[in-house]
């Protein structure tokens, strides 16, 4: 019994940490850590289905728009037409 707990605890902690890291981008750090720790891989799958917070969604949209914006040529660069 004690050996099982010692073996499972680091794995559960690793899933909890993974849930926390995923939760940073989704605006729900604690929920991600709890689901990852308690339910493991299934908890992470459930967590991915939960929508982002409004603040996290706005940040995600801003970052996506910045990535899709075309690069502006520098003033000293010639453009080919």
FIKOLKE-517696 format. One record per residue: x, y, z of N, C-alpha, C, O in turn; residue in three letters; residue number from 1. Coordinates in pm, whole numbers, plus 32768, in hexadecimal, padded with zeros to 4 digits. Layout:
FIKOLKE-517696
{npx = X	npy = Y	npz = Z	capx = X	capy = Y	capz = Z	cpx = X	cpy = Y	cpz = Z	opx = X	opy = Y	opz = Z	residuo = ALA	num = NUM}
...
This chain:
FIKOLKE-517696
{npx = 8052	npy = 7F88	npz = 8000	capx = 8000	capy = 8000	capz = 8000	cpx = 8057	cpy = 807E	cpz = 8000	opx = 8041	opy = 80D8	opz = 7FAF	residuo = UNK	num = 1}
{npx = 80B9	npy = 8087	npz = 8059	capx = 810E	capy = 80FC	capz = 805F	cpx = 8161	cpy = 810C	cpz = 7FE0	opx = 817B	opy = 817C	opz = 7FB4	residuo = UNK	num = 2}
{npx = 818B	npy = 809E	npz = 7FA7	capx = 81D8	capy = 80A4	capz = 7F2B	cpx = 8186	cpy = 80DA	cpz = 7EB8	opx = 81BA	opy = 8122	opz = 7E62	residuo = UNK	num = 3}
{npx = 8106	npy = 80BA	npz = 7EB5	capx = 80AE	capy = 80EA	capz = 7E4C	cpx = 809C	cpy = 8181	cpz = 7E57	opx = 80A0	opy = 81C8	opz = 7DF2	residuo = UNK	num = 4}
{npx = 808A	npy = 81B2	npz = 7ECE	capx = 8079	capy = 8243	capz = 7EE2	cpx = 80F8	cpy = 828C	cpz = 7EB9	opx = 80F2	opy = 82F5	opz = 7E7A	residuo = UNK	num = 5}
{npx = 816A	npy = 8255	npz = 7EDF	capx = 81EA	capy = 8294	capz = 7EBC	cpx = 81FE	cpy = 8295	cpz = 7E25	opx = 8239	opy = 82F3	opz = 7DF0	residuo = UNK	num = 6}
{npx = 81D0	npy = 822F	npz = 7DE1	capx = 81DF	capy = 8228	capz = 7D50	cpx = 817D	cpy = 8283	cpz = 7D07	opx = 819F	opy = 82BD	opz = 7C9F	residuo = UNK	num = 7}
{npx = 8104	npy = 8291	npz = 7D3B	capx = 809C	capy = 82DD	capz = 7CF6	cpx = 80A9	cpy = 8373	cpz = 7D0F	opx = 8088	opy = 83C3	opz = 7CB7	residuo = UNK	num = 8}
{npx = 80D8	npy = 839A	npz = 7D83	capx = 80DE	capy = 8427	capz = 7DA6	cpx = 8132	cpy = 847C	cpz = 7D45	opx = 8104	opy = 84E7	opz = 7D1E	residuo = UNK	num = 9}
{npx = 81AA	npy = 8451	npz = 7D1D	capx = 81F5	capy = 84A3	capz = 7CBC	cpx = 81B0	cpy = 84AE	cpz = 7C33	opx = 81B9	opy = 8515	opz = 7BF1	residuo = UNK	num = 10}
{npx = 816D	npy = 8443	npz = 7C0B	capx = 8125	capy = 8447	capz = 7B8B	cpx = 80B1	cpy = 84A9	cpz = 7B94	opx = 809A	opy = 84F8	opz = 7B38	residuo = UNK	num = 11}
{npx = 8067	npy = 84A4	npz = 7C03	capx = 7FF8	capy = 8500	capz = 7C16	cpx = 802B	cpy = 8590	cpz = 7C1C	opx = 7FEC	opy = 85EA	opz = 7BE5	residuo = UNK	num = 12}
{npx = 809B	npy = 85A5	npz = 7C5E	capx = 80D5	capy = 862C	capz = 7C66	cpx = 80FF	cpy = 865D	cpz = 7BDB	opx = 80EE	opy = 86D3	opz = 7BBC	residuo = UNK	num = 13}
{npx = 8134	npy = 8604	npz = 7B89	capx = 815B	capy = 862B	capz = 7B01	cpx = 80E1	cpy = 8654	cpz = 7AAF	opx = 80E6	opy = 86B6	opz = 7A65	residuo = UNK	num = 14}
{npx = 8074	npy = 860A	npz = 7ABA	capx = 7FF8	capy = 862F	capz = 7A73	cpx = 7FC0	cpy = 86B1	cpz = 7AAB	opx = 7F89	opy = 8702	opz = 7A60	residuo = UNK	num = 15}
{npx = 7FCC	npy = 86C5	npz = 7B2D	capx = 7F9F	capy = 8743	capz = 7B68	cpx = 7FEF	cpy = 87B8	cpz = 7B33	opx = 7FB7	opy = 8822	opz = 7B15	residuo = UNK	num = 16}
{npx = 8072	npy = 87A7	npz = 7B28	capx = 80C7	capy = 8810	capz = 7AF1	cpx = 80A5	cpy = 882B	cpz = 7A5F	opx = 80A0	opy = 889E	opz = 7A34	residuo = UNK	num = 17}
{npx = 808D	npy = 87C1	npz = 7A12	capx = 8067	capy = 87D3	capz = 7985	cpx = 7FE3	cpy = 881E	cpz = 797B	opx = 7FD4	opy = 8876	opz = 7926	residuo = UNK	num = 18}
{npx = 7F84	npy = 87FD	npz = 79D1	capx = 7F04	capy = 8844	capz = 79D2	cpx = 7F16	cpy = 88D7	cpz = 79F5	opx = 7ED4	opy = 892E	opz = 79BC	residuo = UNK	num = 19}
{npx = 7F6F	npy = 88F2	npz = 7A54	capx = 7F8C	capy = 897D	capz = 7A79	cpx = 7FC5	cpy = 89C9	cpz = 7A03	opx = 7F9C	opy = 8A3A	opz = 79E8	residuo = UNK	num = 20}
{npx = 8025	npy = 898D	npz = 79BD	capx = 8064	capy = 89CF	capz = 794A	cpx = 7FFF	cpy = 89E9	cpz = 78DA	opx = 8001	opy = 8A53	opz = 789C	residuo = UNK	num = 21}
{npx = 7FA8	npy = 8989	npz = 78C0	capx = 7F40	capy = 899D	capz = 785B	cpx = 7EDF	cpy = 8A08	cpz = 788A	opx = 7EB0	opy = 8A5A	opz = 783B	residuo = UNK	num = 22}
{npx = 7EC2	npy = 8A08	npz = 790B	capx = 7E63	capy = 8A68	capz = 7943	cpx = 7E92	cpy = 8AF7	cpz = 793E	opx = 7E3F	opy = 8B53	opz = 7941	residuo = UNK	num = 23}
{npx = 7F14	npy = 8B0F	npz = 7936	capx = 7F48	capy = 8B97	capz = 792C	cpx = 7F0E	cpy = 8BDB	cpz = 78B0	opx = 7EE0	opy = 8C4D	opz = 78B8	residuo = UNK	num = 24}
{npx = 7F11	npy = 8B97	npz = 7840	capx = 7EDD	capy = 8BD1	capz = 77C4	cpx = 7E47	cpy = 8BD5	cpz = 77BC	opx = 7E0F	opy = 8C1F	opz = 776A	residuo = UNK	num = 25}
{npx = 7E04	npy = 8B87	npz = 780F	capx = 7D72	capy = 8B83	capz = 780B	cpx = 7D33	cpy = 8BD8	cpz = 7878	opx = 7CB8	opy = 8BE4	opz = 787E	residuo = UNK	num = 26}
{npx = 7D86	npy = 8C12	npz = 78CF	capx = 7D52	capy = 8C67	capz = 7939	cpx = 7D18	cpy = 8C1A	cpz = 79AF	opx = 7CCE	opy = 8C53	opz = 79FF	residuo = UNK	num = 27}
{npx = 7D39	npy = 8B9A	npz = 79BA	capx = 7D03	capy = 8B46	capz = 7A24	cpx = 7D71	cpy = 8AEB	cpz = 7A5B	opx = 7D6A	opy = 8A71	opz = 7A4C	residuo = UNK	num = 28}
{npx = 7DD5	npy = 8B26	npz = 7A9A	capx = 7E49	capy = 8ADB	capz = 7ACA	cpx = 7E24	cpy = 8A73	cpz = 7B32	opx = 7E4B	opy = 89FE	opz = 7B26	residuo = UNK	num = 29}
{npx = 7DD9	npy = 8A9C	npz = 7B97	capx = 7DBB	capy = 8A41	capz = 7C07	cpx = 7D62	cpy = 89CE	cpz = 7BD9	opx = 7D78	opy = 895C	opz = 7BFF	residuo = UNK	num = 30}
{npx = 7CFF	npy = 89EC	npz = 7B86	capx = 7CA7	capy = 8982	capz = 7B54	cpx = 7CF7	cpy = 891C	cpz = 7B03	opx = 7CE1	opy = 88A3	opz = 7B10	residuo = UNK	num = 31}
{npx = 7D52	npy = 894B	npz = 7AB1	capx = 7DA6	capy = 88EF	capz = 7A63	cpx = 7DFC	cpy = 8897	cpz = 7ABB	opx = 7E09	opy = 8820	opz = 7AA2	residuo = UNK	num = 32}
{npx = 7E36	npy = 88D3	npz = 7B24	capx = 7E89	capy = 8885	capz = 7B7F	cpx = 7E37	cpy = 881D	cpz = 7BCB	opx = 7E64	opy = 87AC	opz = 7BDB	residuo = UNK	num = 33}
{npx = 7DC2	npy = 8843	npz = 7BF8	capx = 7D6E	capy = 87E6	capz = 7C45	cpx = 7D3F	cpy = 8772	cpz = 7BEC	opx = 7D47	opy = 86FE	opz = 7C14	residuo = UNK	num = 34}
{npx = 7D0D	npy = 8791	npz = 7B75	capx = 7CDF	capy = 8727	capz = 7B1C	cpx = 7D52	cpy = 86CC	cpz = 7AF1	opx = 7D42	opy = 8652	opz = 7AEB	residuo = UNK	num = 35}
{npx = 7DC4	npy = 8706	npz = 7AD4	capx = 7E37	capy = 86B5	capz = 7AAE	cpx = 7E65	cpy = 865C	cpz = 7B1F	opx = 7E82	opy = 85E6	opz = 7B09	residuo = UNK	num = 36}
{npx = 7E6C	npy = 8691	npz = 7B98	capx = 7E99	capy = 8643	capz = 7C0C	cpx = 7E34	cpy = 85D5	cpz = 7C2D	opx = 7E5B	opy = 8562	opz = 7C43	residuo = UNK	num = 37}
{npx = 7DB4	npy = 85F8	npz = 7C30	capx = 7D4E	capy = 8598	capz = 7C5D	cpx = 7D2D	cpy = 852F	cpz = 7BF4	opx = 7D18	opy = 84BA	opz = 7C16	residuo = UNK	num = 38}
{npx = 7D28	npy = 8556	npz = 7B74	capx = 7CF7	capy = 84FA	capz = 7B0E	cpx = 7D60	cpy = 84D4	cpz = 7AA5	opx = 7D45	opy = 8482	opz = 7A4E	residuo = UNK	num = 39}
{npx = 7DD5	npy = 850F	npz = 7AAE	capx = 7E41	capy = 84EB	capz = 7A51	cpx = 7E23	cpy = 8516	cpz = 79C3	opx = 7DF4	opy = 8585	opz = 79AB	residuo = UNK	num = 40}
{npx = 7E3E	npy = 84BD	npz = 7966	capx = 7E2D	capy = 84DB	capz = 78D8	cpx = 7D9C	cpy = 84F9	cpz = 78B5	opx = 7D80	opy = 854F	opz = 7862	residuo = UNK	num = 41}
{npx = 7D40	npy = 84B3	npz = 78F3	capx = 7CB2	capy = 84CD	capz = 78DC	cpx = 7C8E	cpy = 855A	cpz = 790B	opx = 7C41	opy = 85A0	opz = 78C8	residuo = UNK	num = 42}
{npx = 7CC5	npy = 8584	npz = 797C	capx = 7CAD	capy = 860B	capz = 79AE	cpx = 7CE1	cpy = 8675	cpz = 794F	opx = 7CA1	opy = 86DD	opz = 793D	residuo = UNK	num = 43}
{npx = 7D56	npy = 865C	npz = 7914	capx = 7D8B	capy = 86BC	capz = 78B2	cpx = 7D32	cpy = 86C4	cpz = 7837	opx = 7D1D	opy = 872F	opz = 77FF	residuo = UNK	num = 44}
{npx = 7CFD	npy = 8651	npz = 780D	capx = 7CA1	capy = 8650	capz = 779C	cpx = 7C22	cpy = 869D	cpz = 77B9	opx = 7BF1	opy = 86E8	opz = 7765	residuo = UNK	num = 45}
{npx = 7BEC	npy = 868B	npz = 7830	capx = 7B75	capy = 86D5	capz = 7858	cpx = 7B94	cpy = 876A	cpz = 785E	opx = 7B44	opy = 87BD	opz = 7833	residuo = UNK	num = 46}
{npx = 7C07	npy = 878B	npz = 7893	capx = 7C2D	capy = 8817	capz = 78A3	cpx = 7C3A	cpy = 885E	cpz = 781D	opx = 7C17	opy = 88D4	opz = 7813	residuo = UNK	num = 47}
{npx = 7C6A	npy = 881A	npz = 77B9	capx = 7C78	capy = 8856	capz = 7733	cpx = 7BEF	cpy = 887D	cpz = 76FC	opx = 7BE5	opy = 88DB	opz = 76AD	residuo = UNK	num = 48}
{npx = 7B87	npy = 8836	npz = 7723	capx = 7B01	capy = 8853	capz = 76F0	cpx = 7AC0	cpy = 88CB	cpz = 7735	opx = 7A5E	opy = 8901	opz = 7701	residuo = UNK	num = 49}
{npx = 7AF3	npy = 88F6	npz = 77A7	capx = 7ABB	capy = 8967	capz = 77F0	cpx = 7AE9	cpy = 89E8	cpz = 77AB	opx = 7B60	opy = 89F7	opz = 7790	residuo = UNK	num = 50}
{npx = 7A8E	npy = 8A44	npz = 778F	capx = 7AB5	capy = 8ABD	capz = 7746	cpx = 7B11	cpy = 8B18	cpz = 7797	opx = 7B14	opy = 8B12	opz = 7811	residuo = UNK	num = 51}
{npx = 7B5A	npy = 8B6B	npz = 7750	capx = 7BB3	capy = 8BCE	capz = 778E	cpx = 7B5F	cpy = 8C37	cpz = 77D6	opx = 7AE9	opy = 8C49	opz = 77B7	residuo = UNK	num = 52}
{npx = 7B9C	npy = 8C7B	npz = 7835	capx = 7B5A	capy = 8CEE	capz = 7872	cpx = 7B58	cpy = 8D5F	cpz = 780B	opx = 7BA2	opy = 8D5B	opz = 77A9	residuo = UNK	num = 53}
{npx = 7B04	npy = 8DC3	npz = 7821	capx = 7AF8	capy = 8E32	capz = 77C2	cpx = 7B7E	cpy = 8E7A	cpz = 77B3	opx = 7BA4	opy = 8E9F	opz = 7744	residuo = UNK	num = 54}
{npx = 7BC4	npy = 8E8F	npz = 7821	capx = 7C46	capy = 8ED2	capz = 781D	cpx = 7CAC	cpy = 8E80	cpz = 77CE	opx = 7CF7	opy = 8EB7	opz = 777D	residuo = UNK	num = 55}
{npx = 7CB0	npy = 8DFE	npz = 77E7	capx = 7D0E	capy = 8DA7	capz = 77A0	cpx = 7CEB	cpy = 8D9F	cpz = 770C	opx = 7D44	opy = 8D98	opz = 76B8	residuo = UNK	num = 56}
{npx = 7C6A	npy = 8D9F	npz = 76EB	capx = 7C41	capy = 8D9A	capz = 7660	cpx = 7C6A	cpy = 8E19	cpz = 7617	opx = 7C98	opy = 8E14	opz = 75A4	residuo = UNK	num = 57}
{npx = 7C5B	npy = 8E8C	npz = 7658	capx = 7C85	capy = 8F0A	capz = 761B	cpx = 7D1B	cpy = 8F0B	cpz = 7602	opx = 7D49	opy = 8F36	opz = 7598	residuo = UNK	num = 58}
{npx = 7D68	npy = 8EDA	npz = 7662	capx = 7DFA	capy = 8ED3	capz = 7652	cpx = 7E1F	cpy = 8E75	cpz = 75DF	opx = 7E77	opy = 8E93	opz = 758F	residuo = UNK	num = 59}
{npx = 7DDB	npy = 8E03	npz = 75D7	capx = 7DF3	capy = 8DA1	capz = 756D	cpx = 7DD5	cpy = 8DDF	cpz = 74E4	opx = 7E21	opy = 8DCD	opz = 7485	residuo = UNK	num = 60}
{npx = 7D65	npy = 8E27	npz = 74DB	capx = 7D40	capy = 8E66	capz = 745C	cpx = 7DA6	cpy = 8ED0	cpz = 7432	opx = 7DC9	opy = 8EDA	opz = 73BC	residuo = UNK	num = 61}
{npx = 7DD8	npy = 8F1F	npz = 7494	capx = 7E3E	capy = 8F84	capz = 7475	cpx = 7EBD	cpy = 8F43	cpz = 7440	opx = 7EF6	opy = 8F70	opz = 73DD	residuo = UNK	num = 62}
{npx = 7EE9	npy = 8ED8	npz = 7483	capx = 7F63	capy = 8E94	capz = 7459	cpx = 7F52	cpy = 8E55	cpz = 73CF	opx = 7FAF	opy = 8E58	opz = 737E	residuo = UNK	num = 63}
{npx = 7EDE	npy = 8E1E	npz = 73B5	capx = 7EC5	capy = 8DE2	capz = 7331	cpx = 7EC6	cpy = 8E4D	cpz = 72C5	opx = 7EFC	opy = 8E37	opz = 7258	residuo = UNK	num = 64}
{npx = 7E8A	npy = 8EC2	npz = 72E0	capx = 7E88	capy = 8F2E	capz = 727E	cpx = 7F15	cpy = 8F60	cpz = 7262	opx = 7F36	opy = 8F81	opz = 71F0	residuo = UNK	num = 65}
{npx = 7F68	npy = 8F67	npz = 72C9	capx = 7FF3	capy = 8F94	capz = 72B5	cpx = 8041	cpy = 8F31	cpz = 7260	opx = 8095	opy = 8F5A	opz = 720F	residuo = UNK	num = 66}
{npx = 8028	npy = 8EB0	npz = 7271	capx = 806E	capy = 8E4B	capz = 7221	cpx = 8042	cpy = 8E4F	cpz = 7191	opx = 8092	opy = 8E33	opz = 7137	residuo = UNK	num = 67}
{npx = 7FC4	npy = 8E72	npz = 7177	capx = 7F90	capy = 8E71	capz = 70EF	cpx = 7FA8	cpy = 8EF3	cpz = 70A4	opx = 7F98	opy = 8EF9	opz = 702A	residuo = UNK	num = 68}
{npx = 7FCF	npy = 8F5B	npz = 70EC	capx = 7FE9	capy = 8FDC	capz = 70AD	cpx = 8064	cpy = 8FD0	cpz = 7054	opx = 80CB	opy = 8F9B	opz = 7080	residuo = UNK	num = 69}
{npx = 805D	npy = 9000	npz = 6FD7	capx = 80D4	capy = 8FF7	capz = 6F80	cpx = 8143	cpy = 9052	cpz = 6FB4	opx = 812B	opy = 90BB	opz = 6FF0	residuo = UNK	num = 70}
{npx = 81BC	npy = 9026	npz = 6F9B	capx = 8231	capy = 9074	capz = 6FC4	cpx = 8237	cpy = 90F6	cpz = 6F76	opx = 8222	opy = 90F7	opz = 6EFD	residuo = UNK	num = 71}
{npx = 8252	npy = 9163	npz = 6FBA	capx = 8262	capy = 91E5	capz = 6F79	cpx = 82F4	cpy = 91F4	cpz = 6F4F	opx = 834E	opy = 91E2	opz = 6FA1	residuo = UNK	num = 72}
{npx = 830E	npy = 9214	npz = 6ECE	capx = 839A	capy = 9226	capz = 6EA5	cpx = 83D7	cpy = 92A0	cpz = 6EE9	opx = 8393	opy = 9303	opz = 6F02	residuo = UNK	num = 73}
{npx = 8455	npy = 9296	npz = 6F07	capx = 849D	capy = 9307	capz = 6F42	cpx = 84A7	cpy = 9377	cpz = 6EDB	opx = 8497	opy = 935F	opz = 6E64	residuo = UNK	num = 74}
{npx = 84C1	npy = 93EF	npz = 6F09	capx = 84C7	capy = 9462	capz = 6EB0	cpx = 8536	cpy = 9456	cpz = 6E49	opx = 8528	opy = 9487	opz = 6DD8	residuo = UNK	num = 75}
{npx = 85A4	npy = 9417	npz = 6E6E	capx = 8616	capy = 9412	capz = 6E12	cpx = 8614	cpy = 9395	cpz = 6DB8	opx = 8670	opy = 9381	opz = 6D69	residuo = UNK	num = 76}
{npx = 85AF	npy = 9345	npz = 6DC2	capx = 85A5	capy = 92CD	capz = 6D6D	cpx = 8558	cpy = 92F0	cpz = 6CEE	opx = 84F5	opy = 9339	opz = 6CF1	residuo = UNK	num = 77}
{npx = 8588	npy = 92BA	npz = 6C81	capx = 8541	capy = 92CB	capz = 6C02	cpx = 84D8	cpy = 925E	cpz = 6BF7	opx = 84EF	opy = 91EB	opz = 6C1E	residuo = UNK	num = 78}
{npx = 8464	npy = 9283	npz = 6BC3	capx = 83FA	capy = 9221	capz = 6BAE	cpx = 83F8	cpy = 91F9	cpz = 6B1C	opx = 8408	opy = 924E	opz = 6AC4	residuo = UNK	num = 79}
{npx = 83E3	npy = 917B	npz = 6B03	capx = 83DB	capy = 9148	capz = 6A7A	cpx = 8349	cpy = 9143	cpz = 6A53	opx = 82F6	opy = 910F	opz = 6A9D	residuo = UNK	num = 80}
{npx = 832C	npy = 917A	npz = 69DF	capx = 82A1	capy = 917D	capz = 69B1	cpx = 8294	cpy = 9137	cpz = 692E	opx = 8227	opy = 912E	opz = 68F7	residuo = UNK	num = 81}
